[in-house]
């Protein structure tokens, strides 16, 4: 009976409402922090991908340039013969 009286007293005084509200705020805070962490990880992966793409484009441009130089060198050798 004592626990029933304590429960009624807690509900009557608003303690339960306050505890539930605090729990809801904590859950929302944890979910928000988890989403923000995932967002930061996604941004880091996006940045890494952009850097890799830029490096690949640079390598492709250098390879094309070297190919063109090699072709010009081959044409020069062909015209000398």
Secondary structure, 3 states (H helix, E strand, C coil): CHHHHHHHHHHHHCHHHHHHHHHHHHHHHHHHHHHHHHHHHHHHHHHHHHHHHHHHHHHHHHHHHHHHHHHHHHHHHHHHC
